Amino acid sequence: MYIIGIDIGGSTTKICGFSLIDKSLIKPFFIKASDQVSSLYGAFGKFTSDNNISLSEIEKIQITGVGSSFISNDLYGIPTQMVGEFEAVGRGGLYLSGLDEAVVVSMGTGTAIVKAESGGKNIYLGGTGVGGGTLTGLSRMLVNVGSTDNIITLAEGGDLKNIDLKIGDITKKDIIPGMPDYLTVSNFGKVSDLATKSDIALGIINMVFEHILKENKRFGTNSIDIPKIYFNCDPDKINENVIIAPSWMPEIFSNFVEDISKIYDGQHLKTWNIKYNNKVITYIVTGVGAPKVIETILALGCTPCKNIIFIGSVGSLNKNIEIGDIIVPQYSICGDGSCRYLTNKKLIENDCFGEKYYPNKEFYEKVISKTKIISEEKNVNWHIGKNFSIDTIIAQFAHIDEIVNMGCNCIEMETAVLFKSAEMCKIKAVAIFSVSDNAIINKSLLSGRTKEEREYRKNIRDNVITKIVLECIN
């Protein structure tokens, strides 16, 4: 048995089916017609025929959309129920995302934004007349292409530099605080005489989506909500200087700081304030791996945070870099999946695997200077790192030789995405590593390390790395 869902929109009718037997969704499709009632019956007939569904197998039909008001009787004698459009948008968004709560953006001919809660009321937050209809209508007029698929294909060869006016076109870099040079000042504000149809198509897409994203910010997720949800505090509770660690607790700084106070103790992410020389520093334990770090950095982009020092473990890929040594990475090579999402390109085309990402130059030079001075005072070995960021511990061993041949002398899991996302958020970021293992000499995280080596490393972490970090922030 099936339930059929039909959305009769302003210009398009969409239809899908849901099997009550195996709880599966039947692939939806849509048709266009000038008459909404005609499009309803056309869509229903094609859908049932293509999927070999007989009328007797349909338990009920649920309809929504602006055109549903034209339907007053059951379709083909099958119980037909009208569902409020915003209720359908909200429930559908939660079902497809697997979330219990979300802001759902429905981009049809126009755009509607709905706050949805599982088991609760779905609330219409607002909307805009800019949507899919705008995209196809303008494209048909300006480049003589009206199909969404064809518009996207045409735009793939486009360049927004020939269309949109950006902050970087009108002012020097960073002269307007908080406004990156790639921010749009005016859509179609810099149309070149040499602009191609591909440039124009990309400009239309960008204009429509920027407008929708601004509406989403206006009515839904915004720069205040993000840190509130992620850090469980107001943005101004996060300080300018932030220390991030995948797993080390702030107590490793106990020998130097005046106070450690907890802000948020979540299941995974935990946040503290630590006080040093009358300066308050935010300390965040993110959890291990690039996905945890990317979320943290992007959320910090909505706070007063200006500087990040990342501290954590690293594996040595050089026999002369020993357990307990300190490494300051000069760059990190992307071997993770999270970096791919930091793009305005299509995901399928954004294979950034193997690209190098760098710490902030000025901050890096300061860390190098402090590390050199303090390490020599404490008689501790330190090194400049050429790091590879990876997503796996166990599977890495099959690729160690290849990674070493890339010129890498250390390996860990987070700093490629740290450097890339921090740069996008205009945050200065650096990293300081403690060597935890060395697979090259058979002292891996899994076996081979002595008790003395582990204790030595802990001592250097608690008494040397912590001092370097605090001196770099002070």
C-alpha positions in Angstrom: 0.0 0.0 0.0 1.1 3.6 -0.7 0.5 7.2 0.3 0.9 9.6 -2.6 2.0 13.2 -1.9 1.4 15.9 -4.4 2.6 19.5 -4.2 0.6 21.8 -6.7 2.9 24.8 -6.9 2.6 28.1 -8.7 4.3 26.8 -11.9 5.2 23.2 -11.2 3.5 20.1 -9.8 5.6 17.7 -7.8 4.6 14.2 -6.8 6.2 11.3 -4.8 5.0 8.1 -3.1 5.7 6.5 0.2 5.5 2.7 0.6 3.7 1.7 3.9 5.2 -1.8 3.5 9.0 -1.1 3.5 8.8 2.6 4.6 10.7 3.6 1.4 10.3 6.8 -0.6 9.6 6.5 -4.3 11.7 8.9 -6.4 9.7 12.1 -7.0 9.4 13.9 -10.3 7.7 17.1 -11.5 5.8 18.5 -14.5 5.0 22.0 -15.7 1.6 23.0 -17.0 -0.2 26.3 -17.4 -3.3 24.9 -15.7 -2.7 23.6 -12.1 -5.6 21.1 -12.2 -4.4 19.7 -15.5 -0.8 19.4 -14.1 -2.2 17.5 -11.1 -3.9 14.8 -13.1 -1.0 14.6 -15.6 1.5 14.1 -12.8 -0.7 11.5 -11.0 -1.2 9.5 -14.2 2.4 9.5 -15.2 3.7 8.7 -11.7 1.4 5.7 -11.1 2.0 4.4 -14.6 5.8 4.7 -14.4 5.9 3.0 -11.0 3.3 0.3 -11.8 1.0 1.4 -9.0 -2.7 0.6 -9.3 -5.4 2.8 -7.8 -6.4 -0.1 -5.4 -2.9 0.0 -3.9 -3.2 3.7 -2.9 -4.4 4.1 0.7 -4.7 7.9 0.5 -3.5 11.0 -1.3 -2.2 14.1 0.5 -2.0 17.4 -1.4 -0.5 20.7 -0.6 0.7 23.9 -2.4 -1.1 26.9 -3.6 -2.9 25.0 -6.3 -4.4 22.5 -3.8 -7.2 25.0 -3.1 -8.7 24.1 -6.5 -9.3 20.5 -5.4 -12.5 20.0 -3.4 -13.2 16.3 -3.9 -11.4 13.0 -3.6 -9.2 12.0 -6.5 -10.4 8.9 -8.3 -12.5 8.0 -5.2 -9.3 7.7 -3.1 -9.4 9.5 0.3 -7.7 12.9 -0.4 -6.5 15.2 2.3 -5.2 18.7 2.1 -2.0 19.4 4.2 -0.9 22.9 5.0 2.1 23.9 2.9 4.3 25.0 5.8 3.4 21.8 7.7 4.5 19.8 4.7 7.7 21.8 4.2 8.6 21.4 7.9 7.9 17.7 8.2 9.5 16.9 4.9 12.7 18.8 5.8 13.0 16.9 9.1 12.4 13.6 7.4 15.0 14.2 4.7 17.6 15.6 7.1 17.1 13.1 9.9 17.0 16.0 12.4 14.6 16.7 15.2 14.7 20.5 14.8 15.7 22.6 11.8 15.1 25.7 9.8 13.9 24.5 6.4 14.2 26.5 3.3 11.8 25.6 0.5 13.0 27.1 -2.8 10.2 26.7 -5.3 8.9 29.4 -7.6 9.4 31.6 -4.6 11.1 30.8 -1.3 9.5 30.0 2.1 11.4 29.6 5.4 9.9 27.4 8.1 11.1 26.5 11.6 10.3 22.8 12.2 10.3 20.8 15.4 9.6 17.0 15.6 6.2 16.5 17.4 5.8 20.3 17.6 4.4 23.1 15.5 5.9 24.1 12.2 6.2 27.9 12.1 6.4 30.1 9.0 9.3 32.5 9.6 9.1 34.4 6.4 9.9 34.2 2.7 10.8 36.0 -0.4 9.5 36.3 -4.0 13.0 35.5 -5.2 13.4 31.8 -6.0 13.4 29.2 -8.7 11.0 31.3 -10.8 13.4 34.3 -10.6 16.3 32.1 -11.7 14.6 30.6 -14.7 12.8 33.8 -15.7 15.8 36.0 -15.7 17.9 33.4 -17.4 15.4 33.0 -20.2 15.4 36.8 -20.7 19.2 37.4 -20.4 20.8 34.3 -21.9 17.8 32.6 -23.6 18.0 29.5 -21.4 15.1 28.5 -19.2 15.8 25.0 -18.0 17.4 24.8 -14.5 19.8 22.0 -15.6 20.9 23.9 -18.6 21.4 27.1 -16.6 23.7 25.2 -14.2 25.6 23.7 -17.1 26.1 27.0 -18.7 27.2 28.7 -15.5 30.0 26.2 -14.9 32.3 28.1 -17.2 31.3 31.5 -15.7 33.4 34.0 -13.7 31.8 36.3 -11.2 34.7 38.7 -11.5 33.1 39.9 -14.7 29.7 40.4 -13.1 29.6 41.3 -9.4 31.2 44.2 -7.5 33.0 43.0 -4.4 34.5 44.7 -1.3 37.9 44.1 -2.7 37.1 46.1 -5.8 36.4 49.3 -4.0 38.6 49.4 -0.9 41.9 48.1 0.5 42.0 44.8 2.2 40.7 44.7 5.8 40.0 48.5 5.8 36.4 47.6 6.8 36.5 45.4 9.9 34.6 42.2 9.7 34.0 42.5 6.0 36.1 40.1 3.8 37.2 41.3 0.4 35.0 38.7 -1.4 31.7 40.0 0.1 29.3 41.2 -2.6 28.6 45.0 -2.7 26.4 44.8 -5.8 25.1 41.9 -7.8 25.6 42.8 -11.5 27.4 45.9 -10.3 30.5 45.3 -12.4 29.3 43.8 -15.7 32.1 43.7 -18.2 31.6 44.4 -21.8 33.3 41.1 -22.4 31.1 39.1 -20.0 30.0 35.8 -21.6 26.7 34.1 -21.3 28.3 31.7 -18.8 29.3 34.7 -16.7 25.8 36.1 -16.8 24.2 32.7 -15.9 26.6 32.3 -12.9 25.7 35.9 -11.9 22.0 35.1 -11.9 22.5 32.0 -9.8 24.7 33.8 -7.3 22.3 36.7 -7.0 19.3 34.4 -6.3 21.2 32.3 -3.8 22.8 35.2 -2.0 19.4 36.7 -1.5 17.9 33.5 -0.2 20.9 33.0 2.2 20.4 36.5 3.5 16.7 35.8 4.1 17.7 32.6 5.9 20.0 34.6 8.1 17.2 37.1 8.7 14.6 34.6 9.6 16.5 31.5 10.7 20.1 30.7 11.5 22.3 33.8 12.3 25.6 34.7 13.8 24.2 34.8 17.3 22.4 31.5 17.2 25.4 29.6 15.9 27.7 30.1 18.9 24.7 29.9 21.2 23.8 26.4 19.9 27.4 25.2 19.4 29.1 26.7 22.5 26.0 27.0 24.6 26.8 30.6 25.4 26.4 34.1 23.9 29.0 35.1 21.3 30.6 37.7 23.6 31.5 35.0 26.2 34.1 33.8 23.7 37.4 35.8 24.0 39.7 37.2 21.4 42.3 34.6 22.2 41.3 30.9 22.0 43.3 27.7 22.7 41.9 24.6 20.9 42.8 21.0 21.7 41.2 17.8 20.4 41.5 16.0 23.8 43.9 17.7 26.3 42.1 19.2 29.3 42.9 22.7 30.5 44.4 21.4 33.7 47.7 20.9 31.8 48.1 24.7 32.3 47.6 24.5 36.0 51.3 25.3 36.7 51.0 28.7 35.1 47.4 30.0 35.1 45.6 31.8 37.9 42.1 30.3 37.3 40.3 27.7 35.2 36.5 28.1 35.1 34.1 25.9 33.0 31.6 27.5 30.6 30.1 24.5 29.0 30.4 20.8 29.5 28.9 19.1 26.5 29.0 15.4 25.5 31.7 16.1 23.0 32.7 19.8 23.0 33.7 21.4 26.3 34.6 25.1 26.9 36.5 26.9 29.7 38.0 30.3 30.5 41.5 30.3 31.8 43.1 33.4 33.4 46.8 34.3 32.8 48.4 37.6 33.7 44.9 39.1 34.1 44.1 38.1 30.6 41.1 35.7 30.0 41.6 33.1 27.3 38.9 30.7 26.0 39.9 27.0 26.0 38.0 24.5 23.9 38.2 20.8 23.7 36.7 19.9 20.3 37.0 16.1 20.1 39.4 14.3 17.7 39.2 14.7 13.9 38.7 17.3 11.2 34.9 17.3 11.3 34.9 18.4 15.0 37.5 21.2 14.3 35.8 22.6 11.2 32.5 23.1 13.1 34.4 24.8 16.0 36.3 27.2 13.8 33.3 28.2 11.7 31.3 28.8 14.9 34.2 30.9 16.3 33.9 33.0 13.1 30.7 34.3 14.6 32.4 35.4 17.9 35.0 38.0 18.9 37.7 35.4 18.4 40.8 36.8 16.6 43.6 34.3 17.4 43.7 30.6 17.8 46.5 28.3 19.0 45.9 24.7 18.3 47.7 22.2 20.6 47.7 18.4 20.2 49.5 15.2 19.4 51.4 14.4 16.3 53.1 11.3 14.8 56.7 11.6 13.7 57.6 10.5 10.3 61.3 11.0 10.8 63.7 8.8 12.8 65.4 11.9 14.2 62.2 13.4 15.6 61.6 11.7 18.9 58.7 11.1 21.2 58.2 14.3 23.4 59.8 16.6 20.8 57.9 19.8 19.9 56.8 20.5 16.3 55.5 23.8 14.9 53.9 23.0 11.5 54.9 25.3 8.6 52.0 23.9 6.6 49.5 21.0 6.6 48.7 18.9 3.5 45.0 18.1 3.1 44.3 14.4 3.5 40.9 14.8 5.1 37.4 15.1 3.8 36.3 18.2 5.7 38.3 20.7 3.7 36.3 19.9 0.6 33.3 21.7 2.1 35.1 25.0 2.4 34.3 26.1 -1.1 31.8 27.9 -3.3 32.4 25.3 -6.1 30.5 22.1 -6.7 31.6 19.5 -4.2 32.2 17.0 -7.0 34.7 19.4 -8.6 36.5 20.5 -5.4 39.1 17.8 -4.9 41.5 19.7 -2.6 43.3 16.5 -1.6 47.0 17.1 -1.4 46.8 20.9 -1.2 48.9 22.8 1.4 47.3 25.1 3.9 49.3 27.5 6.0 49.1 29.1 9.4 48.9 32.9 9.7 52.4 34.1 8.8 52.8 36.8 11.5 51.5 34.5 14.2 53.6 31.6 13.0 56.8 33.7 13.2 55.9 34.7 16.7 55.4 31.1 17.8 58.6 30.0 16.1 60.5 32.7 18.0 59.0 31.8 21.4 59.4 28.1 20.8 63.1 28.5 20.0 63.8 30.6 23.1 61.9 28.4 25.6 62.9 25.1 24.1 66.6 26.0 24.3 66.1 27.2 27.9 64.5 23.8 28.8 66.9 21.8 26.7 64.0 20.4 24.6 64.3 19.4 20.9 61.9 21.2 18.6 61.3 21.1 14.8 59.6 22.9 11.9 56.8 20.5 10.7 55.7 19.6 7.2 52.5 17.9 8.2 50.0 15.6 6.6 46.4 15.8 8.0 44.6 12.4 7.7 41.2 11.0 8.7 42.4 7.6 10.0 44.8 6.1 12.4 44.8 2.4 11.5 44.6 2.9 7.7 47.4 5.4 7.6 50.0 2.7 7.9 49.4 1.4 4.4 50.3 4.9 3.1 53.2 6.1 5.3 55.8 5.7 2.5 53.8 7.8 0.1 53.2 10.5 2.7 56.9 10.6 3.5 57.6 10.9 -0.2 55.4 14.1 -0.2 58.1 15.6 2.0 56.1 15.3 5.3 57.9 14.7 8.6 54.8 14.4 10.8 51.1 13.4 10.6 47.9 14.2 12.5 44.2 14.8 11.8 43.0 18.4 12.2 45.3 21.2 11.2 44.7 21.4 7.4 41.0 22.2 8.0 42.1 24.4 10.9 44.3 26.6 8.8 41.8 26.7 5.8 38.7 27.5 7.8 40.4 30.0 10.1 41.7 31.9 7.0 38.1 32.0 5.6 36.9 33.4 9.0 39.7 36.0 9.1 41.1 34.4 12.3 44.8 34.1 12.8 45.6 30.4 13.6 48.8 28.5 14.4 49.5 25.0 15.8 52.0 23.5 18.3 52.4 19.7 18.4 53.8 17.2 20.9 55.2 14.1 19.3 53.3 11.1 20.6 54.6 8.3 18.4 57.0 7.5 15.6 55.8 4.7 13.2 59.1 5.0 11.3 61.0 3.4 14.2 58.1 1.1 15.3 56.8 3.2 18.1 53.2 3.7 17.0 50.2 4.9 18.9 49.2 1.2 19.1 52.4 -0.3 20.5 56.2 0.1 21.0 56.4 3.1 23.3 58.1 2.8 26.7 56.6 4.1 29.9 59.6 6.5 30.3 58.9 8.0 26.8 55.3 8.6 27.6 56.1 10.2 31.0 58.8 12.4 29.3 56.3 13.6 26.7 53.7 14.4 29.4 56.3 16.5 31.3 57.2 18.5 28.1 53.5 19.0 27.3 52.6 20.3 30.8 55.7 22.4 31.4 57.1 23.6 28.1 54.4 23.6 25.5 51.9 25.3 27.9 54.5 28.0 28.6 55.1 28.6 24.9 51.4 28.9 24.3 50.8 31.4 27.1 53.8 33.5 26.1 52.6 33.6 22.5 49.2 34.9 23.7 50.5 37.3 26.4 
